[in-house]
């Protein structure tokens, strides 16, 4: 209600974007807590923004819908990852997807990692890192490159766990992956360590 009150006023574009982001975040949280009631409200508001003619607000809406799909996947524990994958691909294909999209995608990848979905987190981090590694914003590009290293580290950790679990061919997969990494032209000291 507070966001609706703010949005009903004559306000600057910056304050409008901030209020829209707050409302999207609140609706996403409500949808995670009560999917039956909250999902429709989030979808309706997001669609209004997508159809509203403001490209920046439309990107915020798409990014929040992506985050909601990640929340759905996490809450099901056995859900199909294709819903969030396709939403992430769509998000990252936008040539104007800037820092706000990057942050939303990065945060959702972090949720996957926090819930011990390391394989899915690595996949998301890899997609995001590749999209932004050459961004004109040097700080954002540096963070994207670091994400690529995090994705590789997550994959290596999973391969090491497979070795400890005595899975078939786990040692070969781990050593092959490490040999490939050592032959690559990476200069990331964390990854090499």
C-alpha positions in Angstrom: 0.0 0.0 0.0 2.8 2.4 0.8 4.4 1.8 -2.7 1.0 2.4 -4.3 0.6 5.7 -2.3 4.1 6.8 -3.5 3.3 5.8 -7.1 0.1 7.8 -7.1 2.0 11.0 -6.5 3.9 13.3 -8.8 7.4 12.0 -8.3 10.8 11.9 -10.1 11.6 9.0 -12.3 14.3 7.9 -9.8 11.8 7.7 -6.9 9.3 6.0 -9.2 11.8 3.3 -10.1 12.7 2.8 -6.5 9.0 2.5 -5.5 8.4 0.1 -8.3 11.4 -2.0 -7.3 10.1 -2.1 -3.7 6.6 -3.1 -4.8 8.0 -5.9 -7.1 10.2 -7.2 -4.2 7.3 -7.2 -1.8 5.0 -9.0 -4.3 7.8 -11.5 -5.0 8.1 -12.2 -1.3 4.4 -12.6 -0.9 4.3 -15.0 -3.9 7.0 -17.1 -2.2 5.1 -17.2 1.1 1.6 -17.7 -0.4 1.9 -18.9 -4.1 -1.9 -19.2 -4.6 -2.6 -15.5 -3.8 0.7 -13.8 -4.4 1.7 -15.2 -7.8 -1.2 -13.6 -9.7 -0.7 -10.2 -8.1 3.0 -10.3 -9.0 2.3 -11.4 -12.6 -0.4 -8.8 -13.1 1.8 -5.9 -11.8 4.8 -7.2 -13.8 2.8 -7.4 -17.0 1.5 -3.9 -16.5 5.1 -2.7 -16.3 6.2 -4.8 -19.3 3.3 -3.4 -21.4 3.7 0.2 -19.9 6.1 1.6 -22.3 9.0 2.3 -19.9 11.9 -0.1 -20.9 13.7 0.3 -17.6 10.6 -0.6 -15.6 9.9 -3.5 -17.9 13.4 -4.8 -17.3 12.8 -4.6 -13.5 9.6 -6.5 -13.9 11.3 -9.3 -16.0 14.1 -9.5 -13.5 11.7 -9.9 -10.6 9.7 -12.6 -12.5 13.0 -14.4 -13.0 13.7 -14.3 -9.3 10.2 -15.6 -8.6 10.9 -18.6 -10.9 14.1 -19.3 -9.0 12.1 -19.1 -5.7 9.6 -21.6 -7.2 12.3 -23.9 -8.2 14.0 -23.8 -4.8 10.8 -24.3 -2.9 9.9 -27.5 -4.9 13.4 -29.0 -4.5 12.6 -31.3 -7.4 11.2 -28.8 -9.9 12.1 -28.5 -13.5 14.9 -25.9 -13.9 13.9 -25.0 -17.4 11.5 -22.3 -16.2 14.2 -20.3 -14.5 16.8 -21.1 -17.3 14.6 -19.8 -20.0 13.7 -16.7 -18.0 17.4 -16.1 -17.4 18.2 -16.5 -21.0 15.5 -14.1 -22.0 16.7 -11.6 -19.4 20.3 -11.7 -20.5 19.4 -11.4 -24.2 18.2 -7.9 -23.7 21.0 -5.7 -25.1 20.1 -2.9 -22.6 20.1 -5.2 -19.6 22.3 -3.2 -17.2 23.3 -3.2 -13.6 19.8 -3.7 -12.2 19.3 -6.9 -14.3 22.8 -8.1 -13.3 22.1 -7.6 -9.6 18.7 -9.4 -9.8 20.3 -12.3 -11.6 23.3 -12.5 -9.3 21.1 -12.5 -6.2 18.9 -15.3 -7.6 22.0 -17.3 -8.4 23.2 -16.8 -4.8 19.9 -18.2 -3.5 20.5 -21.3 -5.5 23.9 -21.6 -4.0 22.6 -21.0 -0.4 20.1 -23.8 -0.8 22.8 -26.2 -1.8 21.8 -26.2 -5.4 25.5 -25.9 -6.5 25.1 -27.3 -10.0 22.3 -25.0 -10.8 24.1 -22.1 -9.2 27.1 -22.8 -11.3 25.0 -22.8 -14.4 23.4 -19.5 -13.5 26.6 -17.8 -12.5 28.2 -19.0 -15.8 25.4 -17.6 -17.9 25.4 -14.3 -16.1 29.2 -14.0 -16.1 29.5 -14.7 -19.8 26.8 -12.0 -20.5 28.5 -9.3 -18.5 32.3 -10.1 -18.6 32.9 -7.5 -21.4 30.5 -4.9 -20.1 31.5 -1.3 -20.5 31.1 -0.8 -16.7 34.5 -2.1 -15.6 33.4 -2.9 -12.0 30.4 -4.9 -13.3 32.7 -6.7 -15.8 35.2 -7.6 -13.1 32.4 -9.0 -10.9 31.1 -11.0 -13.9 34.6 -12.5 -14.4 34.7 -13.4 -10.7 31.4 -15.1 -11.2 32.8 -17.3 -13.9 35.5 -18.4 -11.5 32.9 -19.1 -8.8 31.0 -21.2 -11.3 34.1 -23.2 -12.0 34.9 -23.6 -8.3 31.3 -24.9 -7.6 31.7 -27.4 -10.4 35.1 -28.6 -9.1 33.7 -28.9 -5.6 30.9 -31.1 -6.9 33.4 -33.2 -8.8 35.5 -33.6 -5.6 32.3 -34.6 -3.6 31.6 -37.2 -6.3 35.1 -38.7 -5.8 34.5 -38.9 -2.0 31.2 -40.6 -2.7 33.0 -43.2 -4.9 30.9 -42.5 -7.9 32.0 -44.3 -11.1 34.6 -42.4 -13.2 34.6 -39.5 -10.7 38.3 -39.4 -10.4 38.7 -39.3 -14.2 36.1 -36.5 -14.5 37.8 -34.4 -11.8 41.3 -34.8 -13.2 40.2 -34.2 -16.8 38.4 -31.0 -15.7 41.5 -29.8 -13.7 43.8 -30.6 -16.6 41.6 -28.5 -19.0 41.6 -25.6 -16.5 45.3 -25.7 -16.0 45.8 -25.6 -19.8 43.4 -22.7 -20.2 44.6 -19.1 -20.4 43.0 -18.0 -17.2 44.7 -15.5 -15.0 42.4 -15.8 -12.1 44.6 -16.7 -9.1 41.7 -17.9 -7.1 40.6 -20.3 -9.8 44.2 -21.6 -10.2 44.6 -22.1 -6.4 
